[in-house]
């Protein structure tokens, strides 16, 4: 049997605000299997983004255990965590965060160059992903020349560029109208499944969550 690509045990996170301790995560346990797409459902302010930040190794201050592709992140130093992010994780955010001075293809090429992929291979991979997302005719366009849905599709391609074992998506269509959101999510899910990646997708939208393989609910700092 395959081991989980993500395994959380007793994940905690607390903040101090005005002298008051706020427990955002209160012992989260979760296993995501290879190729599985899991919806992380919860209202705004429930801690979904905090949980994704923990899994993405983007900040410290978390208690418990985080294992990514069998690697114990809490036992890794800063350099090792950087390599874990680079080699195993992909990110898609609510806002695309594309580099405005680079065209669509270049935005998808750049993270591959950081991972030491040869430029020719990186450009071919970028074209493959963007074409699969219906943007084969928009490769040379900069973000300002693309619609909101097109920009988010480029962000999806960028998140998958390095063939991550796990894609972390934080409200990936939350900034789009309903029709565009449905289309982009459909393409996102199709592409993730086609790539064989797993995904943990934070959303507050029950309808979108129902299209994924499994739904977990964050409530009072724990998963139901």
N, C-alpha and C positions, 0 to 999 in steps of 0.2 A: 504494500500500500504506500502511496506517495506521502511524504511528509508535508506539513503545511508550509506554504510560502510565507505566511505571516502567522506568528503565534504570540499572543499577548497573555500575560499571566499577572493578575493583580495590579494592573496599571493605575497609577494615581497621579493627580496633579492638583495642587492647592495654590491659592494666591492670597496675599494680604492686601486688603483694601480698607483704608480708614481705620486701621487697627483691628479689623475683623478678618478672620480666616474664612476663606471661601473654598470649599472642596468641590472642584469642577468634575474630576474623575475620582471615583471612590472604589476602585478595584474592578477594573474592566478585564474580562477574560474573553478571548476571541481567537479562533483559528480560521484562516482562509486557505483553502486548498488550491493547488495549481489549476489554472483555467477557470476558477470560480469567480463570478461577479456578484458581489455582496452590496446591497444597499444599506447604508447607515442612516437610519431615519430618526428624525427628532426635530422639534421646533427650534426656531432661532434662539440662541443663548443656551442651548442644552449641552454644549461642549463638543459638538461634532468637529469643528475646526481644530479645537485643542487636541482632540484625539488624533486627527490626521497629522498635526504638527509633530506629535510624539512619534507616530509611525514613520513619518518622513525624516526623522532625526534632525529636525530643523532648529530645535532649541532644547536646553536642558531643563532640569528641575522636576523630572518625572520619577516616580517610584515604580517598582515592579519590574517585570521582565518583558523585553521586546526582542523577538527572534525573527530575522528576515533571511529567508532562504537558508535556514539552519545556522545563521550567524547570530550570536548573542550580542546585540547592539550595546547593552548597558555595560558590557565588559570591554568594549572597543574604545580606543583612543580617537582623537579628533580626525586624524588622517584615515584611520580604518573606517570611521563612519562616513567620511567623504567618499571613499571607494564603494561602500555599500550603496549610498545614494546613486552614485554614477553607474554602477554595474547592475543594480537590481531594481531600481525604482524609477517610475515615470510620474510626472505631475501634470494635472490639468486643473486650473483654477476657474472661479466664476468669471473673473476678468482675465482677458487673454494674456496681458503683459508681454506682447510681442515687441521686438526691438524696432522702433519706427523707421530707422534709417536703412533697414534691410528688407529685401523683398520676401515673399512667402517662402520660396525655396531656401534662401539663405537663413531664415529663421529656423528651419528644420535641419539644415546642415550644421549649424554652429554647435549644438550640443554633441553631435557626433564627432566633430573635430576635437572637442574637449576630451572625448573618450578615445582619442588616437585612431579614429577610423580614417582611412585614406580619403582624400577629398573626392576622387572619382566615385568611390563606393558610397560616400555620404550623399553626394548629389543624386545618384541613382536611387538611393533609398528615399530621399526626400520626394523625388518625382513620383515614385511608386506610391507612397502614402498619400500625397496630395491628389494624385489622380484617382485613387480609390475613394477619396472624399469628395470627388466631383470638382476639383480645383486644378485639373491639368491645364486649363487655359488661363490660369491666374498666377502662374509660377513667378512671373516677373513683377507682379504688383506689390507695392508696399502696403502696410496695414491701413494707411489713410485712404487707399483706393479700394478697399474691400468693405463689404457690408459687415454688420455685427456677426451674423451667422458664419460668414466666410472667415472672419478673423478667428472665431472660436474653432472652426475646423482646422485652421493652421495650428492653433494651440494643441489640438488633439494629436495632429501629426507629429508635432514637436515632442509631446509627451511619450509617444510610442517609438520615436526615432531610434533609440538605442536598444530596442527589443527588451523592455523591462520585464522582469518576472511578475512585478506587481505595479499596477497603475493606481495612484491615489488621486481622486477627483473630488474637489470641494465645490458643490453646487455648479457643475460644469455647464449647465444651460440656464442658470438662474438669472442671467442678465438679458435673456432673449424673450421675445414674444412667444406665445404658446405654440403657434404653428412652426416657427423656426426651431424652438426648443425640441419639439417632437422629432423633427427631421435630423437635427444634429445629434440628439441622443440615439436615435436609430442607427445612424452612421457610426457613432462612437462604439456602441455595443457590438455592432457587426464587425468592426475593425478589431476591437479587443479580442473577440472570440476567434476571429480569423488568425490573429497573431498568436493565440494560445496563451495570452497573458491572463493573470488574475487581476481583479480590480476591487477596490473598496471605494464606494461612491457615496459621499455625503449629500443628503437631500432632505428637504422638508415636504416634498411632493409625493403623496401616497400613490398617485397614478403612475408617475415615472418609476417609483421604487418597485411597483408590481411587475415591471418588465424585466427585472433582474432575477438571478438564480435564487437568491435568498435575501430576506429582509431581517435586519437586527435593529432594535429600537433602543436608543439611548435615553434613559429616564432616571432622574435623580442620581446622575453620576455613574450608573451601571447599565449594562445591556440586559434588556428583557429577553 
